[in-house]
């Protein structure tokens, strides 16, 4: 997926199946906003600063009990 380090913008294969279109959209976002785009093989953002992200990460970590 492509995602923005400066705002909530992101695109993954679920929302945009074409990798070329995702790349073009990322470039457009950079040109329009000057934001920094990063990419990841993951379907979700590596770090999501909201509650849903924390819950998602917790789901991936093996329970200790
Ligand atoms: Zn942005």
PDB file of the backbone (N, CA, C, O) and the ligand in Angstrom, with CONECT records:
HET     ZN  A 101       1
ATOM      1  N   UNK A   1       0.834  -1.197   0.000  1.00  0.00           N
ATOM      2  CA  UNK A   1       0.000   0.000   0.000  1.00  0.00           C
ATOM      3  C   UNK A   1       0.865   1.243   0.000  1.00  0.00           C
ATOM      4  O   UNK A   1       2.050   1.195   0.332  1.00  0.00           O
ATOM      5  N   UNK A   2       0.257   2.354  -0.377  1.00  0.00           N
ATOM      6  CA  UNK A   2       0.893   3.662  -0.270  1.00  0.00           C
ATOM      7  C   UNK A   2       0.189   4.417   0.853  1.00  0.00           C
ATOM      8  O   UNK A   2      -1.030   4.338   1.002  1.00  0.00           O
ATOM      9  N   UNK A   3       0.977   5.150   1.640  1.00  0.00           N
ATOM     10  CA  UNK A   3       0.344   5.944   2.693  1.00  0.00           C
ATOM     11  C   UNK A   3       1.144   7.205   2.937  1.00  0.00           C
ATOM     12  O   UNK A   3       2.326   7.293   2.605  1.00  0.00           O
ATOM     13  N   UNK A   4       0.466   8.186   3.530  1.00  0.00           N
ATOM     14  CA  UNK A   4       1.052   9.497   3.761  1.00  0.00           C
ATOM     15  C   UNK A   4       1.548   9.579   5.199  1.00  0.00           C
ATOM     16  O   UNK A   4       0.865   9.163   6.135  1.00  0.00           O
ATOM     17  N   UNK A   5       2.768  10.131   5.355  1.00  0.00           N
ATOM     18  CA  UNK A   5       3.318  10.293   6.702  1.00  0.00           C
ATOM     19  C   UNK A   5       2.777  11.545   7.386  1.00  0.00           C
ATOM     20  O   UNK A   5       2.962  11.720   8.591  1.00  0.00           O
ATOM     21  N   UNK A   6       2.115  12.408   6.635  1.00  0.00           N
ATOM     22  CA  UNK A   6       1.703  13.713   7.166  1.00  0.00           C
ATOM     23  C   UNK A   6       0.196  13.834   7.410  1.00  0.00           C
ATOM     24  O   UNK A   6      -0.242  14.712   8.153  1.00  0.00           O
ATOM     25  N   UNK A   7      -0.586  12.968   6.795  1.00  0.00           N
ATOM     26  CA  UNK A   7      -2.025  12.991   7.019  1.00  0.00           C
ATOM     27  C   UNK A   7      -2.551  11.574   6.874  1.00  0.00           C
ATOM     28  O   UNK A   7      -1.772  10.623   6.809  1.00  0.00           O
ATOM     29  N   UNK A   8      -3.853  11.429   6.823  1.00  0.00           N
ATOM     30  CA  UNK A   8      -4.483  10.115   6.864  1.00  0.00           C
ATOM     31  C   UNK A   8      -4.625   9.465   5.490  1.00  0.00           C
ATOM     32  O   UNK A   8      -5.230   8.400   5.369  1.00  0.00           O
ATOM     33  N   UNK A   9      -4.078  10.091   4.462  1.00  0.00           N
ATOM     34  CA  UNK A   9      -4.221   9.574   3.097  1.00  0.00           C
ATOM     35  C   UNK A   9      -3.533   8.214   2.948  1.00  0.00           C
ATOM     36  O   UNK A   9      -2.402   8.029   3.398  1.00  0.00           O
ATOM     37  N   UNK A  10      -4.218   7.279   2.320  1.00  0.00           N
ATOM     38  CA  UNK A  10      -3.596   5.997   2.024  1.00  0.00           C
ATOM     39  C   UNK A  10      -4.383   5.284   0.928  1.00  0.00           C
ATOM     40  O   UNK A  10      -5.561   5.560   0.702  1.00  0.00           O
ATOM     41  N   UNK A  11      -3.717   4.385   0.273  1.00  0.00           N
ATOM     42  CA  UNK A  11      -4.363   3.550  -0.742  1.00  0.00           C
ATOM     43  C   UNK A  11      -3.799   2.146  -0.613  1.00  0.00           C
ATOM     44  O   UNK A  11      -2.590   1.962  -0.481  1.00  0.00           O
ATOM     45  N   UNK A  12      -4.674   1.170  -0.652  1.00  0.00           N
ATOM     46  CA  UNK A  12      -4.193  -0.208  -0.673  1.00  0.00           C
ATOM     47  C   UNK A  12      -4.879  -0.966  -1.804  1.00  0.00           C
ATOM     48  O   UNK A  12      -5.696  -0.408  -2.536  1.00  0.00           O
ATOM     49  N   UNK A  13      -4.547  -2.201  -1.929  1.00  0.00           N
ATOM     50  CA  UNK A  13      -5.062  -3.002  -3.043  1.00  0.00           C
ATOM     51  C   UNK A  13      -6.576  -3.169  -2.978  1.00  0.00           C
ATOM     52  O   UNK A  13      -7.222  -3.432  -3.993  1.00  0.00           O
ATOM     53  N   UNK A  14      -7.137  -3.017  -1.784  1.00  0.00           N
ATOM     54  CA  UNK A  14      -8.582  -3.147  -1.639  1.00  0.00           C
ATOM     55  C   UNK A  14      -9.305  -1.935  -2.211  1.00  0.00           C
ATOM     56  O   UNK A  14     -10.378  -2.068  -2.801  1.00  0.00           O
ATOM     57  N   UNK A  15      -8.725  -0.769  -2.039  1.00  0.00           N
ATOM     58  CA  UNK A  15      -9.377   0.453  -2.523  1.00  0.00           C
ATOM     59  C   UNK A  15      -8.950   0.816  -3.933  1.00  0.00           C
ATOM     60  O   UNK A  15      -9.685   1.499  -4.646  1.00  0.00           O
ATOM     61  N   UNK A  16      -7.753   0.363  -4.350  1.00  0.00           N
ATOM     62  CA  UNK A  16      -7.272   0.655  -5.707  1.00  0.00           C
ATOM     63  C   UNK A  16      -6.448  -0.532  -6.195  1.00  0.00           C
ATOM     64  O   UNK A  16      -5.260  -0.625  -5.889  1.00  0.00           O
ATOM     65  N   UNK A  17      -7.061  -1.434  -6.946  1.00  0.00           N
ATOM     66  CA  UNK A  17      -6.391  -2.674  -7.362  1.00  0.00           C
ATOM     67  C   UNK A  17      -5.171  -2.452  -8.247  1.00  0.00           C
ATOM     68  O   UNK A  17      -4.266  -3.287  -8.262  1.00  0.00           O
ATOM     69  N   UNK A  18      -5.128  -1.355  -8.977  1.00  0.00           N
ATOM     70  CA  UNK A  18      -4.034  -1.112  -9.906  1.00  0.00           C
ATOM     71  C   UNK A  18      -2.841  -0.483  -9.205  1.00  0.00           C
ATOM     72  O   UNK A  18      -2.941   0.619  -8.666  1.00  0.00           O
ATOM     73  N   UNK A  19      -1.710  -1.185  -9.212  1.00  0.00           N
ATOM     74  CA  UNK A  19      -0.514  -0.639  -8.569  1.00  0.00           C
ATOM     75  C   UNK A  19      -0.070   0.647  -9.264  1.00  0.00           C
ATOM     76  O   UNK A  19       0.395   1.587  -8.620  1.00  0.00           O
ATOM     77  N   UNK A  20      -0.222   0.670 -10.584  1.00  0.00           N
ATOM     78  CA  UNK A  20       0.148   1.878 -11.326  1.00  0.00           C
ATOM     79  C   UNK A  20      -0.719   3.056 -10.884  1.00  0.00           C
ATOM     80  O   UNK A  20      -0.217   4.166 -10.704  1.00  0.00           O
ATOM     81  N   UNK A  21      -2.007   2.816 -10.713  1.00  0.00           N
ATOM     82  CA  UNK A  21      -2.914   3.874 -10.275  1.00  0.00           C
ATOM     83  C   UNK A  21      -2.574   4.330  -8.864  1.00  0.00           C
ATOM     84  O   UNK A  21      -2.660   5.518  -8.553  1.00  0.00           O
ATOM     85  N   UNK A  22      -2.185   3.381  -8.008  1.00  0.00           N
ATOM     86  CA  UNK A  22      -1.799   3.763  -6.641  1.00  0.00           C
ATOM     87  C   UNK A  22      -0.564   4.649  -6.659  1.00  0.00           C
ATOM     88  O   UNK A  22      -0.494   5.647  -5.942  1.00  0.00           O
ATOM     89  N   UNK A  23       0.410   4.277  -7.483  1.00  0.00           N
ATOM     90  CA  UNK A  23       1.619   5.084  -7.587  1.00  0.00           C
ATOM     91  C   UNK A  23       1.283   6.478  -8.108  1.00  0.00           C
ATOM     92  O   UNK A  23       1.791   7.480  -7.605  1.00  0.00           O
ATOM     93  N   UNK A  24       0.418   6.530  -9.124  1.00  0.00           N
ATOM     94  CA  UNK A  24       0.051   7.828  -9.691  1.00  0.00           C
ATOM     95  C   UNK A  24      -0.693   8.672  -8.666  1.00  0.00           C
ATOM     96  O   UNK A  24      -0.458   9.877  -8.568  1.00  0.00           O
ATOM     97  N   UNK A  25      -1.576   8.061  -7.912  1.00  0.00           N
ATOM     98  CA  UNK A  25      -2.332   8.783  -6.899  1.00  0.00           C
ATOM     99  C   UNK A  25      -1.404   9.293  -5.805  1.00  0.00           C
ATOM    100  O   UNK A  25      -1.597  10.394  -5.289  1.00  0.00           O
ATOM    101  N   UNK A  26      -0.392   8.494  -5.448  1.00  0.00           N
ATOM    102  CA  UNK A  26       0.571   8.910  -4.437  1.00  0.00           C
ATOM    103  C   UNK A  26       1.362  10.113  -4.923  1.00  0.00           C
ATOM    104  O   UNK A  26       1.605  11.053  -4.165  1.00  0.00           O
ATOM    105  N   UNK A  27       1.759  10.082  -6.180  1.00  0.00           N
ATOM    106  CA  UNK A  27       2.484  11.213  -6.760  1.00  0.00           C
ATOM    107  C   UNK A  27       1.592  12.451  -6.760  1.00  0.00           C
ATOM    108  O   UNK A  27       2.037  13.548  -6.420  1.00  0.00           O
ATOM    109  N   UNK A  28       0.340  12.267  -7.141  1.00  0.00           N
ATOM    110  CA  UNK A  28      -0.587  13.391  -7.151  1.00  0.00           C
ATOM    111  C   UNK A  28      -0.742  13.993  -5.754  1.00  0.00           C
ATOM    112  O   UNK A  28      -0.775  15.214  -5.600  1.00  0.00           O
ATOM    113  N   UNK A  29      -0.837  13.136  -4.740  1.00  0.00           N
ATOM    114  CA  UNK A  29      -0.991  13.621  -3.370  1.00  0.00           C
ATOM    115  C   UNK A  29       0.249  14.415  -2.962  1.00  0.00           C
ATOM    116  O   UNK A  29       0.138  15.467  -2.333  1.00  0.00           O
ATOM    117  N   UNK A  30       1.409  13.915  -3.314  1.00  0.00           N
ATOM    118  CA  UNK A  30       2.660  14.618  -3.007  1.00  0.00           C
ATOM    119  C   UNK A  30       2.709  15.979  -3.697  1.00  0.00           C
ATOM    120  O   UNK A  30       3.074  16.985  -3.088  1.00  0.00           O
ATOM    121  N   UNK A  31       2.337  15.995  -4.978  1.00  0.00           N
ATOM    122  CA  UNK A  31       2.381  17.238  -5.752  1.00  0.00           C
ATOM    123  C   UNK A  31       1.389  18.261  -5.193  1.00  0.00           C
ATOM    124  O   UNK A  31       1.682  19.453  -5.104  1.00  0.00           O
ATOM    125  N   UNK A  32       0.206  17.760  -4.819  1.00  0.00           N
ATOM    126  CA  UNK A  32      -0.842  18.668  -4.361  1.00  0.00           C
ATOM    127  C   UNK A  32      -0.588  19.194  -2.951  1.00  0.00           C
ATOM    128  O   UNK A  32      -0.943  20.332  -2.643  1.00  0.00           O
ATOM    129  N   UNK A  33       0.018  18.381  -2.097  1.00  0.00           N
ATOM    130  CA  UNK A  33       0.110  18.733  -0.681  1.00  0.00           C
ATOM    131  C   UNK A  33       1.537  18.917  -0.193  1.00  0.00           C
ATOM    132  O   UNK A  33       1.756  19.563   0.831  1.00  0.00           O
ATOM    133  N   UNK A  34       2.516  18.360  -0.907  1.00  0.00           N
ATOM    134  CA  UNK A  34       3.897  18.383  -0.426  1.00  0.00           C
ATOM    135  C   UNK A  34       4.145  17.384   0.681  1.00  0.00           C
ATOM    136  O   UNK A  34       5.212  17.385   1.294  1.00  0.00           O
ATOM    137  N   UNK A  35       3.164  16.527   0.943  1.00  0.00           N
ATOM    138  CA  UNK A  35       3.319  15.528   2.003  1.00  0.00           C
ATOM    139  C   UNK A  35       4.280  14.422   1.572  1.00  0.00           C
ATOM    140  O   UNK A  35       4.564  14.247   0.387  1.00  0.00           O
ATOM    141  N   UNK A  36       4.766  13.689   2.554  1.00  0.00           N
ATOM    142  CA  UNK A  36       5.701  12.601   2.301  1.00  0.00           C
ATOM    143  C   UNK A  36       4.943  11.281   2.189  1.00  0.00           C
ATOM    144  O   UNK A  36       4.221  10.888   3.106  1.00  0.00           O
ATOM    145  N   UNK A  37       5.114  10.608   1.066  1.00  0.00           N
ATOM    146  CA  UNK A  37       4.454   9.325   0.851  1.00  0.00           C
ATOM    147  C   UNK A  37       5.441   8.198   1.133  1.00  0.00           C
ATOM    148  O   UNK A  37       6.598   8.248   0.715  1.00  0.00           O
ATOM    149  N   UNK A  38       4.970   7.196   1.839  1.00  0.00           N
ATOM    150  CA  UNK A  38       5.777   5.999   2.043  1.00  0.00           C
ATOM    151  C   UNK A  38       4.964   4.816   1.541  1.00  0.00           C
ATOM    152  O   UNK A  38       3.765   4.934   1.284  1.00  0.00           O
ATOM    153  N   UNK A  39       5.624   3.681   1.404  1.00  0.00           N
ATOM    154  CA  UNK A  39       4.905   2.507   0.934  1.00  0.00           C
ATOM    155  C   UNK A  39       5.283   1.310   1.779  1.00  0.00           C
ATOM    156  O   UNK A  39       6.338   1.279   2.413  1.00  0.00           O
ATOM    157  N   UNK A  40       4.413   0.339   1.774  1.00  0.00           N
ATOM    158  CA  UNK A  40       4.616  -0.856   2.578  1.00  0.00           C
ATOM    159  C   UNK A  40       3.992  -2.031   1.867  1.00  0.00           C
ATOM    160  O   UNK A  40       3.013  -1.872   1.138  1.00  0.00           O
ATOM    161  N   UNK A  41       4.547  -3.207   2.071  1.00  0.00           N
ATOM    162  CA  UNK A  41       3.941  -4.411   1.523  1.00  0.00           C
ATOM    163  C   UNK A  41       2.671  -4.774   2.277  1.00  0.00           C
ATOM    164  O   UNK A  41       1.836  -5.533   1.786  1.00  0.00           O
ATOM    165  N   UNK A  42       2.540  -4.226   3.463  1.00  0.00           N
ATOM    166  CA  UNK A  42       1.387  -4.538   4.290  1.00  0.00           C
ATOM    167  C   UNK A  42       0.122  -3.926   3.717  1.00  0.00           C
ATOM    168  O   UNK A  42       0.176  -2.947   2.973  1.00  0.00           O
ATOM    169  N   UNK A  43      -1.018  -4.506   4.068  1.00  0.00           N
ATOM    170  CA  UNK A  43      -2.305  -3.988   3.614  1.00  0.00           C
ATOM    171  C   UNK A  43      -2.752  -2.830   4.496  1.00  0.00           C
ATOM    172  O   UNK A  43      -3.658  -2.084   4.124  1.00  0.00           O
ATOM    173  N   UNK A  44      -2.134  -2.673   5.651  1.00  0.00           N
ATOM    174  CA  UNK A  44      -2.499  -1.583   6.558  1.00  0.00           C
ATOM    175  C   UNK A  44      -1.261  -0.770   6.910  1.00  0.00           C
ATOM    176  O   UNK A  44      -0.133  -1.217   6.701  1.00  0.00           O
ATOM    177  N   UNK A  45      -1.478   0.409   7.439  1.00  0.00           N
ATOM    178  CA  UNK A  45      -0.367   1.266   7.829  1.00  0.00           C
ATOM    179  C   UNK A  45       0.462   0.567   8.908  1.00  0.00           C
ATOM    180  O   UNK A  45      -0.107  -0.047   9.810  1.00  0.00           O
ATOM    181  N   UNK A  46       1.795   0.647   8.835  1.00  0.00           N
ATOM    182  CA  UNK A  46       2.647   0.048   9.864  1.00  0.00           C
ATOM    183  C   UNK A  46       2.370   0.642  11.235  1.00  0.00           C
ATOM    184  O   UNK A  46       2.418  -0.071  12.238  1.00  0.00           O
ATOM    185  N   UNK A  47       2.085   1.923  11.293  1.00  0.00           N
ATOM    186  CA  UNK A  47       1.805   2.566  12.569  1.00  0.00           C
ATOM    187  C   UNK A  47       0.568   3.431  12.413  1.00  0.00           C
ATOM    188  O   UNK A  47       0.576   4.406  11.661  1.00  0.00           O
ATOM    189  N   UNK A  48      -0.477   3.081  13.112  1.00  0.00           N
ATOM    190  CA  UNK A  48      -1.710   3.842  13.030  1.00  0.00           C
ATOM    191  C   UNK A  48      -1.977   4.467  14.393  1.00  0.00           C
ATOM    192  O   UNK A  48      -2.174   3.741  15.368  1.00  0.00           O
ATOM    193  N   UNK A  49      -1.988   5.788  14.487  1.00  0.00           N
ATOM    194  CA  UNK A  49      -2.056   6.454  15.796  1.00  0.00           C
ATOM    195  C   UNK A  49      -3.450   6.537  16.383  1.00  0.00           C
ATOM    196  O   UNK A  49      -3.720   7.417  17.201  1.00  0.00           O
ATOM    197  N   UNK A  50      -4.338   5.646  15.987  1.00  0.00           N
ATOM    198  CA  UNK A  50      -5.684   5.692  16.570  1.00  0.00           C
ATOM    199  C   UNK A  50      -5.997   4.375  17.270  1.00  0.00           C
ATOM    200  O   UNK A  50      -5.208   3.431  17.225  1.00  0.00           O
ATOM    201  N   UNK A  51      -7.133   4.326  17.905  1.00  0.00           N
ATOM    202  CA  UNK A  51      -7.489   3.170  18.722  1.00  0.00           C
ATOM    203  C   UNK A  51      -7.592   1.904  17.886  1.00  0.00           C
ATOM    204  O   UNK A  51      -7.159   0.837  18.322  1.00  0.00           O
ATOM    205  N   UNK A  52      -8.158   2.009  16.694  1.00  0.00           N
ATOM    206  CA  UNK A  52      -8.312   0.842  15.839  1.00  0.00           C
ATOM    207  C   UNK A  52      -6.956   0.215  15.538  1.00  0.00           C
ATOM    208  O   UNK A  52      -6.826  -1.009  15.522  1.00  0.00           O
ATOM    209  N   UNK A  53      -5.942   1.054  15.297  1.00  0.00           N
ATOM    210  CA  UNK A  53      -4.607   0.559  15.032  1.00  0.00           C
ATOM    211  C   UNK A  53      -4.035  -0.170  16.231  1.00  0.00           C
ATOM    212  O   UNK A  53      -3.417  -1.226  16.094  1.00  0.00           O
ATOM    213  N   UNK A  54      -4.247   0.407  17.422  1.00  0.00           N
ATOM    214  CA  UNK A  54      -3.733  -0.243  18.627  1.00  0.00           C
ATOM    215  C   UNK A  54      -4.389  -1.605  18.825  1.00  0.00           C
ATOM    216  O   UNK A  54      -3.732  -2.578  19.197  1.00  0.00           O
ATOM    217  N   UNK A  55      -5.674  -1.657  18.576  1.00  0.00           N
ATOM    218  CA  UNK A  55      -6.372  -2.931  18.724  1.00  0.00           C
ATOM    219  C   UNK A  55      -5.871  -3.943  17.707  1.00  0.00           C
ATOM    220  O   UNK A  55      -5.732  -5.128  18.011  1.00  0.00           O
ATOM    221  N   UNK A  56      -5.600  -3.464  16.493  1.00  0.00           N
ATOM    222  CA  UNK A  56      -5.113  -4.356  15.446  1.00  0.00           C
ATOM    223  C   UNK A  56      -3.761  -4.934  15.829  1.00  0.00           C
ATOM    224  O   UNK A  56      -3.526  -6.132  15.674  1.00  0.00           O
ATOM    225  N   UNK A  57      -2.864  -4.074  16.333  1.00  0.00           N
ATOM    226  CA  UNK A  57      -1.541  -4.544  16.737  1.00  0.00           C
ATOM    227  C   UNK A  57      -1.667  -5.542  17.879  1.00  0.00           C
ATOM    228  O   UNK A  57      -0.979  -6.562  17.910  1.00  0.00           O
ATOM    229  N   UNK A  58      -2.552  -5.234  18.809  1.00  0.00           N
ATOM    230  CA  UNK A  58      -2.732  -6.133  19.943  1.00  0.00           C
ATOM    231  C   UNK A  58      -3.175  -7.512  19.460  1.00  0.00           C
ATOM    232  O   UNK A  58      -2.756  -8.530  20.010  1.00  0.00           O
ATOM    233  N   UNK A  59      -4.016  -7.544  18.439  1.00  0.00           N
ATOM    234  CA  UNK A  59      -4.476  -8.821  17.895  1.00  0.00           C
ATOM    235  C   UNK A  59      -3.325  -9.658  17.326  1.00  0.00           C
ATOM    236  O   UNK A  59      -3.388 -10.887  17.310  1.00  0.00           O
ATOM    237  N   UNK A  60      -2.270  -8.972  16.859  1.00  0.00           N
ATOM    238  CA  UNK A  60      -1.152  -9.687  16.254  1.00  0.00           C
ATOM    239  C   UNK A  60      -0.159 -10.206  17.274  1.00  0.00           C
ATOM    240  O   UNK A  60       0.600 -11.133  16.990  1.00  0.00           O
ATOM    241  N   UNK A  61      -0.158  -9.613  18.469  1.00  0.00           N
ATOM    242  CA  UNK A  61       0.800 -10.004  19.483  1.00  0.00           C
ATOM    243  C   UNK A  61       0.242 -11.201  20.258  1.00  0.00           C
ATOM    244  O   UNK A  61      -0.887 -11.161  20.746  1.00  0.00           O
ATOM    245  N   UNK A  62       1.034 -12.249  20.364  1.00  0.00           N
ATOM    246  CA  UNK A  62       0.568 -13.430  21.108  1.00  0.00           C
ATOM    247  C   UNK A  62       0.197 -13.079  22.540  1.00  0.00           C
ATOM    248  O   UNK A  62       0.914 -12.331  23.206  1.00  0.00           O
ATOM    249  N   UNK A  63      -0.886 -13.599  23.000  1.00  0.00           N
ATOM    250  CA  UNK A  63      -1.313 -13.336  24.360  1.00  0.00           C
ATOM    251  C   UNK A  63      -0.351 -13.988  25.342  1.00  0.00           C
ATOM    252  O   UNK A  63       0.191 -15.063  25.087  1.00  0.00           O
ATOM    253  N   UNK A  64      -0.148 -13.305  26.484  1.00  0.00           N
ATOM    254  CA  UNK A  64       0.792 -13.829  27.465  1.00  0.00           C
ATOM    255  C   UNK A  64       0.094 -14.640  28.538  1.00  0.00           C
ATOM    256  O   UNK A  64       0.742 -15.157  29.447  1.00  0.00           O
ATOM    257  N   UNK A  65      -1.226 -14.755  28.441  1.00  0.00           N
ATOM    258  CA  UNK A  65      -1.929 -15.495  29.492  1.00  0.00           C
ATOM    259  C   UNK A  65      -2.488 -16.826  29.012  1.00  0.00           C
ATOM    260  O   UNK A  65      -3.103 -17.554  29.790  1.00  0.00           O
TER     261      UNK A  65
HETATM  262 ZN    ZN A 101      -0.962  13.701   3.097  1.00  0.00          ZN
END
